[in-house]
């Protein structure tokens, strides 16, 4: 998993991921991710915090289905304010990615 900090904006991160083939918008098409979360992994995370307000943050996730190879993007501001299953699944994928990264 690649983590990048202080990119120009979320839109720049999204455009870079799209250029790398991340096409599905998981903010809209979350049902597939929800139904088979174990088949997904986070490949890349772009993190940004505002210079003056640490609460002004965003996360752009490049997520891939390891079985089908399909790639998509999930964008979130402060993870702690996401509700329900979306938060649970993104946190699970993030923790799994960090764990896998430590093993390498």
C-alpha positions in Angstrom: 0.0 0.0 0.0 1.3 3.4 -0.9 0.4 6.3 1.3 1.0 9.8 0.1 0.6 13.0 2.1 0.1 16.6 1.3 -1.1 16.3 -2.3 -2.5 19.4 -3.9 -6.2 18.4 -3.5 -8.6 15.5 -3.5 -9.4 16.2 -7.1 -5.7 15.9 -8.1 -5.5 12.6 -6.2 -8.7 11.3 -7.9 -7.4 12.3 -11.3 -4.1 10.5 -10.7 -5.9 7.3 -9.6 -8.2 7.5 -12.6 -5.1 7.6 -14.9 -4.0 4.4 -13.2 -7.3 2.6 -14.0 -9.3 3.3 -10.8 -12.7 3.8 -12.4 -15.5 2.7 -10.0 -16.8 5.4 -7.6 -17.3 3.4 -4.4 -18.9 6.4 -2.8 -21.8 5.7 -5.1 -21.4 2.0 -5.9 -20.8 0.8 -2.3 -23.1 -2.2 -2.4 -20.6 -4.4 -4.2 -17.8 -3.5 -1.8 -20.1 -4.0 1.1 -21.2 -7.4 -0.1 -17.7 -8.8 -0.6 -15.4 -6.6 1.5 -13.0 -9.6 2.0 -12.2 -9.5 -1.7 -10.9 -5.9 -1.6 -7.6 -4.3 -0.6 -6.5 -0.7 -0.4 -3.6 -0.1 -2.9 -3.1 3.6 -2.3 -4.1 6.3 0.1 -3.8 10.0 -0.4 -4.1 11.9 2.8 -4.4 15.7 3.2 -4.7 17.9 6.2 -5.3 21.6 5.9 -2.5 23.9 6.9 -4.5 25.9 9.4 -7.2 23.4 10.6 -6.2 19.7 11.3 -10.0 19.0 11.1 -9.8 20.0 7.4 -8.7 16.6 6.2 -9.5 14.2 3.4 -8.6 10.7 2.4 -8.7 9.3 -1.1 -8.5 5.5 -1.3 -7.5 3.5 -4.4 -9.2 0.2 -3.8 -8.9 -3.0 -5.8 -10.9 -6.2 -6.0 -8.2 -8.9 -5.7 -10.4 -11.5 -7.4 -11.6 -9.5 -10.4 -9.0 -6.9 -10.7 -11.5 -4.0 -10.8 -10.3 -0.8 -9.3 -12.1 2.1 -7.8 -11.9 5.2 -5.6 -13.5 6.0 -2.2 -13.2 9.6 -0.9 -13.8 10.6 2.7 -13.2 13.6 4.9 -12.8 12.8 8.5 -13.2 9.0 8.8 -14.7 9.4 12.3 -17.8 11.1 10.9 -18.6 8.4 8.3 -21.5 6.4 9.6 -22.3 2.7 9.7 -21.0 0.0 7.4 -19.0 2.4 5.2 -16.9 3.4 8.1 -16.5 -0.2 9.3 -15.5 -1.5 5.9 -13.0 1.3 5.2 -11.4 1.0 8.6 -11.2 -2.8 8.2 -9.5 -2.4 4.8 -7.2 0.3 6.1 -6.2 -1.9 9.1 -5.7 -4.9 6.9 -3.5 -2.9 4.6 -1.4 -1.6 7.5 -1.0 -5.1 8.8 0.1 -6.4 5.4 2.5 -3.6 5.0 4.2 -4.4 8.3 4.6 -8.0 7.3 6.6 -6.9 4.1 
